[in-house]
Amino acid sequence: MDVYFRRAKQVLESQSLQDVVVKGEFTASSLPEGWPWAVLCGTEEVLRLLEGLPVDLYGIPEGTVFQPRAANGARVPVMGIQGRYVDFGELETSILGMLCHPSGVATRSARCKAAAEGKPLLSFGNRRMHPAISPMLDRSSYIGGCDDVASPQGAELIGKEPVGTVPHALMLLMGSDEAALRAFDALMPSSVPRIMLVDTYDDERSGALKACRTLPNLQGIRLDTPRSRRGSFRQIVQELRWEMDMQGHEKVRIIASGGLDEQQIRELSGSGVDSFAVGTSISNAPTLDFSLDLVEVDGEPMSKRGKFSGRKYPYRCPQCYQWQVSLHSDDSIVCGCGSQMEMMEVPLLKGGRRCNEPRSAKEIRDSVLRQIEDVNNI
């Protein structure tokens, strides 16, 4: 927590203002890089932090695809809180951190998944960030759209097995790709996919064909070609796919990796790539700039300059995904496209107690995938 929130609590208690009840809202004024939409992620962590405190929490469900502002200019509240300020004010920094970074990662993952056009997407970005946050990165990546993750801790959190190939170091220590492939195949259980790096010593074409000949049960090859050697990555993949098919290895998949981002994924579409392993682009995604602002103090609408005061209710159109914000929860709001809008807010905590059973990461991810398919079809 930031120290100035602790000092604010001390001042309020010294002035006998510890019983003042407030309502606050978590909003973002805009999205990074011109994103038209974002994926809310991190709600479960916030719930676990606030569970047991005398507060009410409400908001749009985790995994909701949202826009930061409504048609009337008001910020869309992704979450709201009600209670004595002294009971939760010190936790503002922690709550925002639990929403800002995960939501950015989930959004980037969702954008990469959309660019992959349904092909598998693997999260390989933990090496770019501090290991303490690996589980958060993997969960957020998975919720946004990644199909699998690399770290055992992250995989356990989402209820899956971790995925990965072998490092270049193994080939170098073993002296050849063939020796490393045979040793790996002899040691690993059959449940571990036989997917191998092929560009440690050789170019992609000769390395891939060598791997196919070395392991008859080879399931896939992974390309990690450095940018200095890459040229046209798309043409490399096309040539590789052609030659592997010519040699009777049609079932061996091609996994592309090596500094990919959503634009490069889009450029590789239709080239013969079967799945994408993405690291830094997702793990180092820009954070969403959420803030917590008080909108009501002891029942009186109140806010800082630049923010709309009063309790608000978020509505979304199920057809065109436009948002509207209302002062009432029972409004009959019709979108500009003519569709009836839906009120998106749900109760999360009541007096510090959960209002709903936790949803699995898979349930949240499935919801995200349905939504990004809708918004990309608009």
C-alpha positions in Angstrom: 0.0 0.0 0.0 1.1 3.6 -0.5 1.8 5.4 2.7 -0.4 8.4 2.0 -3.5 6.3 2.3 -2.4 5.3 5.8 -1.8 8.9 6.7 -5.3 9.8 5.4 -6.8 7.1 7.7 -4.9 8.5 10.6 -6.2 12.0 10.0 -9.8 10.8 9.6 -9.7 8.9 12.9 -8.1 11.9 14.6 -11.1 14.0 13.4 -13.7 11.4 14.5 -14.6 10.8 10.8 -13.9 7.1 10.9 -17.6 6.2 10.5 -18.2 8.2 7.2 -19.6 5.8 4.6 -18.7 6.4 1.0 -19.3 4.9 -2.4 -16.4 4.6 -4.9 -16.0 3.5 -8.5 -13.2 1.9 -10.4 -13.0 3.3 -14.0 -10.6 4.0 -16.8 -10.7 7.1 -18.9 -9.2 5.6 -22.0 -7.4 2.5 -23.3 -3.7 2.2 -24.4 -2.6 2.0 -28.0 -6.0 3.0 -29.3 -7.6 -0.3 -28.2 -11.4 -0.1 -28.9 -12.1 -2.5 -26.1 -10.5 -4.3 -23.2 -11.0 -7.4 -21.1 -11.5 -7.0 -17.3 -9.2 -9.3 -15.4 -8.1 -9.6 -11.7 -11.5 -9.5 -10.0 -11.0 -12.8 -8.2 -7.8 -11.4 -6.5 -9.7 -8.3 -5.4 -12.5 -10.5 -4.0 -10.0 -12.5 -1.9 -8.3 -9.3 -0.7 -11.6 -7.7 0.5 -13.4 -10.8 1.6 -14.2 -10.5 5.3 -14.1 -6.7 5.4 -17.3 -4.8 6.2 -17.8 -3.6 2.6 -20.2 -4.2 -0.4 -18.6 -4.8 -3.7 -20.4 -4.9 -7.1 -19.3 -4.7 -10.7 -19.2 -6.2 -14.2 -18.1 -9.9 -14.2 -14.5 -10.8 -14.6 -13.8 -11.5 -18.3 -16.2 -8.8 -19.5 -15.2 -7.1 -22.7 -15.9 -3.4 -22.0 -15.3 0.1 -23.3 -14.0 2.8 -20.9 -16.6 5.5 -21.7 -20.3 5.4 -22.4 -22.1 7.3 -25.1 -23.0 10.1 -22.7 -19.3 10.6 -21.8 -19.5 9.0 -18.4 -16.8 6.5 -17.4 -18.0 3.0 -17.3 -17.6 1.7 -13.7 -16.1 -1.8 -13.9 -16.4 -2.1 -10.1 -18.0 -0.2 -7.2 -17.4 -0.3 -3.5 -19.5 0.9 -0.5 -18.4 1.1 3.1 -16.5 3.1 5.7 -13.5 4.6 3.9 -11.2 3.7 6.8 -12.1 0.0 6.2 -10.8 -0.1 2.6 -9.0 3.1 1.7 -5.5 1.8 2.6 -6.0 -1.0 0.0 -6.6 1.2 -3.0 -3.1 0.7 -4.4 -3.3 -3.1 -4.0 -6.7 -3.3 -5.6 -5.7 -1.2 -8.6 -2.6 -3.3 -9.1 -4.8 -6.4 -9.1 -6.9 -4.9 -11.9 -4.5 -2.8 -14.1 -1.8 -5.2 -15.0 -3.9 -8.4 -15.3 -6.5 -6.5 -17.5 -3.7 -5.3 -19.8 -2.3 -8.8 -20.2 -5.7 -10.4 -20.7 -6.5 -7.8 -23.4 -3.3 -8.3 -25.3 -3.8 -12.0 -25.1 -7.4 -11.6 -26.5 -6.1 -9.5 -29.3 -3.4 -12.0 -30.2 -6.0 -14.8 -30.1 -8.2 -12.9 -32.5 -5.2 -12.4 -34.8 -4.5 -16.1 -34.7 -7.9 -16.8 -36.2 -8.7 -19.7 -33.9 -5.3 -21.4 -34.0 -3.8 -22.4 -30.6 -1.9 -19.6 -28.7 0.7 -20.4 -26.1 1.9 -18.1 -23.3 5.7 -18.1 -23.0 6.3 -14.7 -21.4 7.3 -15.5 -17.8 11.0 -15.0 -18.4 10.4 -11.4 -19.2 8.9 -10.6 -15.8 9.6 -11.1 -12.1 8.9 -14.7 -11.1 6.7 -13.6 -8.2 4.0 -12.6 -10.7 4.3 -15.7 -13.0 1.0 -17.2 -11.8 -0.9 -13.9 -12.4 0.6 -13.6 -15.9 -0.3 -17.1 -16.8 -3.9 -16.8 -15.5 -4.5 -13.5 -17.2 -3.0 -14.7 -20.4 -5.2 -17.8 -20.3 -8.4 -15.8 -19.5 -7.7 -13.5 -22.4 -7.4 -16.3 -24.9 -4.1 -18.3 -24.6 -4.8 -22.0 -24.8 -1.9 -23.1 -22.6 0.8 -21.7 -20.4 4.4 -22.7 -19.6 5.0 -22.4 -15.8 3.9 -25.2 -13.4 2.5 -22.6 -11.0 0.4 -20.8 -13.6 -0.8 -24.1 -15.1 -1.9 -25.3 -11.6 -3.8 -22.1 -11.0 -5.9 -22.6 -14.2 -6.2 -26.4 -13.8 -4.1 -27.4 -16.8 -0.7 -29.1 -17.4 2.2 -26.8 -18.4 3.5 -26.9 -21.9 6.9 -26.4 -23.5 9.5 -27.9 -25.7 13.3 -28.0 -24.9 15.8 -25.1 -24.6 18.5 -24.5 -27.2 20.9 -25.2 -24.3 20.0 -28.9 -24.4 21.0 -29.2 -28.0 24.3 -27.4 -27.4 25.1 -29.5 -24.3 24.3 -32.7 -26.1 26.3 -31.8 -29.1 23.6 -32.2 -31.8 19.9 -31.9 -32.4 19.6 -35.7 -33.0 21.2 -36.7 -29.7 19.0 -34.3 -27.8 15.9 -35.5 -29.6 16.6 -39.1 -28.9 17.5 -38.5 -25.3 14.3 -36.5 -24.7 12.2 -39.1 -26.4 13.7 -41.9 -24.4 13.2 -40.2 -21.0 9.9 -38.3 -21.2 6.6 -40.1 -20.7 4.2 -40.4 -23.6 1.9 -37.7 -22.2 4.6 -35.1 -23.0 4.2 -34.0 -26.7 7.2 -34.6 -29.0 7.6 -31.0 -30.2 11.2 -29.9 -30.8 13.2 -26.8 -31.6 14.9 -27.2 -35.0 17.1 -24.1 -35.5 19.9 -24.4 -33.0 22.5 -25.6 -35.6 20.7 -25.8 -38.9 18.4 -23.6 -41.0 14.7 -24.2 -40.5 14.2 -26.5 -43.5 17.1 -28.9 -42.9 16.6 -28.9 -39.1 12.9 -29.7 -39.5 13.5 -32.6 -41.9 16.3 -33.9 -39.7 13.9 -33.9 -36.7 11.2 -35.7 -38.7 13.7 -38.4 -39.7 15.1 -38.7 -36.2 11.8 -39.1 -34.4 9.1 -41.1 -36.3 6.6 -40.0 -33.5 7.4 -36.3 -33.8 4.3 -34.2 -33.4 5.6 -30.7 -34.1 8.6 -28.5 -34.6 9.1 -25.0 -33.1 10.7 -22.2 -34.9 12.6 -19.6 -32.8 14.5 -17.9 -35.6 16.4 -14.8 -34.5 15.3 -11.6 -36.3 18.8 -11.2 -37.7 18.4 -14.5 -39.6 14.7 -14.3 -40.3 14.1 -12.4 -43.6 10.5 -13.1 -44.5 9.3 -15.4 -41.7 6.1 -16.1 -43.7 8.1 -17.4 -46.7 10.3 -19.5 -44.4 7.2 -21.1 -43.0 5.7 -21.7 -46.4 8.8 -23.3 -47.7 9.1 -25.5 -44.6 5.5 -26.6 -44.9 5.9 -27.5 -48.5 9.1 -29.5 -48.0 7.7 -31.4 -44.9 4.6 -32.3 -46.9 6.8 -33.4 -49.8 8.7 -35.8 -47.5 5.5 -37.3 -46.1 5.4 -35.3 -42.8 2.0 -33.6 -43.3 0.9 -34.3 -39.7 3.9 -32.6 -38.1 2.8 -29.2 -36.8 4.7 -25.9 -37.1 4.8 -23.7 -34.0 6.0 -20.2 -34.5 7.8 -18.2 -31.8 10.4 -15.6 -31.3 9.3 -12.1 -30.4 5.8 -12.4 -32.1 3.2 -9.8 -31.6 -0.4 -9.5 -32.8 0.6 -7.8 -36.1 3.1 -10.6 -36.9 0.6 -13.2 -36.0 -1.8 -11.6 -38.4 0.9 -11.5 -41.1 1.6 -15.3 -40.6 -2.1 -16.2 -41.0 -2.5 -18.8 -43.8 1.2 -19.4 -44.1 1.2 -22.9 -42.6 1.7 -22.0 -39.0 -0.4 -24.3 -36.8 0.1 -22.5 -33.5 1.8 -19.4 -32.0 4.0 -19.1 -28.9 4.0 -15.5 -27.7 6.1 -14.1 -24.8 7.0 -10.5 -24.3 4.2 -9.0 -26.3 1.7 -10.5 -23.8 3.6 -10.4 -20.6 4.7 -6.8 -21.1 1.3 -5.6 -22.3 0.5 -2.0 -21.4 -1.5 -1.7 -18.2 -5.0 -0.3 -18.1 -5.1 3.0 -16.2 -7.9 2.3 -13.7 -8.5 4.7 -10.8 -10.7 4.6 -7.8 -12.8 7.7 -7.2 -15.3 8.5 -4.5 -18.7 9.4 -6.0 -20.8 9.7 -2.8 -20.0 10.7 0.8 -22.6 9.9 3.5 -25.3 9.7 1.0 -24.5 12.9 -0.9 -23.3 12.8 -4.5 -19.8 14.1 -4.6 -16.7 13.8 -6.8 -13.4 15.4 -7.8 -13.3 17.7 -10.8 -13.5 15.8 -14.1 -15.5 12.9 -12.7 -19.2 12.4 -12.7 -20.6 12.2 -9.2 -23.3 9.7 -7.9 -23.8 6.0 -8.1 -23.9 4.7 -11.6 -25.1 1.5 -13.4 -23.4 0.1 -16.5 -25.5 -1.1 -19.5 -24.2 -2.9 -22.6 -25.8 -3.5 -26.0 -25.8 -7.3 -26.7 -25.7 -6.6 -30.5 -23.2 -3.8 -31.1 -21.4 -3.8 -27.6 -21.9 -0.1 -27.1 -22.1 1.0 -23.4 -24.3 3.4 -21.6 -24.3 4.5 -17.9 -27.4 5.3 -16.0 -28.3 6.6 -12.5 -30.9 3.8 -12.2 -30.7 0.1 -12.2 -34.1 -0.5 -13.7 -33.9 1.7 -16.8 -35.3 0.5 -20.1 -32.4 1.7 -22.3 -32.5 1.3 -26.0 -29.2 1.4 -27.9 -28.7 3.6 -31.0 -28.8 0.3 -33.1 -32.4 -0.3 -31.7 -31.5 -3.2 -29.3 -32.5 -3.3 -25.7 -29.4 -2.8 -23.5 -28.6 -5.1 -20.6 -27.5 -4.0 -17.2 -24.1 -5.6 -16.7 -23.5 -5.1 -12.9 -23.7 -8.1 -10.6 -23.2 -8.2 -6.7 -19.8 -9.5 -5.7 -19.6 -9.0 -1.9 -22.3 -8.1 0.6 -20.9 -7.1 4.0 -17.6 -8.8 3.1 -19.3 -12.1 2.1 -19.3 -13.5 -1.4 -22.5 -13.3 -3.3 -21.6 -16.0 -5.9 -19.5 -19.1 -6.2 -16.0 -18.5 -7.8 -15.9 -19.1 -11.5 -13.1 -21.3 -12.9 -10.5 -19.7 -15.2 -11.9 -21.8 -18.0 -15.4 -20.5 -17.6 -14.2 -17.0 -17.7 -12.0 -17.7 -20.7 -14.9 -19.3 -22.6 -16.9 -16.2 -22.0 -14.1 -13.9 -23.3 -13.7 -16.0 -26.5 -17.4 -15.7 -27.2 -17.3 -11.9 -26.7 -14.2 -11.2 -28.8 -15.7 -13.2 -31.6 -18.8 -11.0 -31.4 -16.9 -7.7 -31.2 -14.7 -8.7 -34.2 -17.8 -9.5 -36.2 -19.3 -6.1 -35.7 
